[in-house]
Each structure stands twice: as structure tokens, then as C-alpha cells.
Amino acid sequence: MPTRRCACFALGVTLLLGLPGGAPHAQSSSVGGVLAISNQLVDRGLAVTPKTPVLQGALSWTTPSGWSLGLSASTETRSPGRVVEALAQAAYAWSLSTNWQMQTSLLYYRYGNDSHWRNYDRVELGANWIYRDVLTLGISEARLIHTGGRGPRGAADIGFRWPIALHLSVSAGIGTAQYLIPPYYRDYPRYQYGHAGLVWENDGWRVELNHFITEHAPRPRGSPAVSPWNATVSRTF
């Protein structure tokens, strides 16, 4: 069963560019894809899109040695020709022990040019520790591309997933991140975010329902608010 990045960090098919499940050293290279639809695109506790259906797609390639490459893109269904977020990732995963895996990754984020989110275009270096597809610990450091002179910004996430019935699991996560862009207020050096929800998986299908909570989250004027409830339906190929 594939291990996925904490939904606090990125909800949708960008999750599926992340952590490979099982032993990272498979017998042969593999290519996979995902299509998904969500009611909103949420990235590390922030709303990338308004509360409107978002179509997402991803492709990934994994080698027997543990290397993987991935690409994903997201677009609002009301504006199908406009990509609101694109992500490219190169990663390497290996086993630390029978129960633990580790993955390091280099990611490039690009957002729509006609949005304030373009200021968030960035390169990010991350590391994740995974325990039996149950617990995921992650840290990352990001550098903005268009804002010169700004130092690296850090983030940390913890994700938890536990089966409760056939094909059904509970999931939860919390995280904290430094502001990428200076907020209009400076009372807090960082913000916090979290989620709790249910995940159903069967034969390549995945249905996820999460409740989000954010605290001291930056929200530039005119940007959308995070919907308290987020639903995603995806199909893996």
C-alpha cells in the first residue's frame, strides 16, 4: 500500500508523488499515474484555490534503486486551461530497518502567473521518515524564487494513519511552518495547521474526507479561505 505525504502538507494528487510503499528497491522500474478531483486545493494549510472543484493529475516513475521522478498539475474545472499549481519532484528512498523507511526529495513548485500565489514559487528540500505506513515525520526547507534576499523557510509535519475496518482508515496530521511571504501582521513567526478525517481505498480508488484547522495562517487580501471540509476522490493507474 503506497505511503502518502501528510495531507496537512498537500492534499490531492501531489500526495502521490511522494513516499513509495513497501521496499523501495523493487525488481523493475515502474510508471504510475493518478487522476483526482477535490472541492479545493490546499497546500500546507493554505487555500491555493477558491472553494470550487479542482481537477488534478500526476505521473511518476520509480527505479529499482529507489530513485523516483514525478510531475503533477492542478486546474479548476471552471477554467480547465489554467494550471493553478504545478509540481516537479526528484526523490530517493531507502530502508533504514524492517519497519522504517526514509526519503529525501527536491521539489519545484510553480503557481499561476495571474495570481498572488506566483510569489510562492519555490524550490524545496525535504526529508521524511516513515514507520510501517502508519506514522510519517517530515521536515523541509524552502527558498522562494521571485523574492530575492529572503532566507530559507522551514516546516515540519507529522502524519498518522490507522486502519479501522476493511478498506477504511482514520488519518490525522499536524504541522507548523514559517511564513514564506511576510504577513500583514508580525505577531507570530510561524503558523500551525492540522487535519483529521477518513480514508477509503480499494482497487486503485481512494476517497478521502478531511476536516482542516489552521491557526495564525497568512492570508493576503483577496486570497481564498480554507474550507473546513475537504473531499478528494482519486484513481491510481
C-alpha angles and dihedrals in degrees: 000000000000117000112228133203117260109280088227087072102046130347121207133028093334083077089065095060088067136070120011118222128234121007110352091218104075124177095250142011116273137199122206140175140196135199120193144164126208135178090236139002111240123185119188093333095315128108111239093181136027119261094288134114113282124200115211134187134183140182126195137182122200127189129209090248093062100261119131138181125199142181129189138172135188131202136176112250090227089058104031095169095058119082110211096184134012126183133191122188140184116189144170124206132187141165120261094184140331091292105027132070131179133204132188120194143182115210136187119202123196126179135192114297094224094056135080084239089079086080086066095061103129151155115237134192116202143176127199133190116201128195115199095316086292106088128032125187118189140179129180143177122208135194122198117232103207100037108074123204096026116127128227118295120215135213137179130198138186120196129187131190128178131177114235102169141356107315091346127109139169118232133192139167145172132198146171130207140179116243112269092199121032108259124226088255128046103199093111128043092206143010134229134222139178146170142199127190152118131282126199119191132178135153096341096320122113128185118185131183119186138177113214130209124186130182127197089352115171114246117178116210112282095016119127125259122238114260109235090226125048126185126189130184116190140173123207120210 
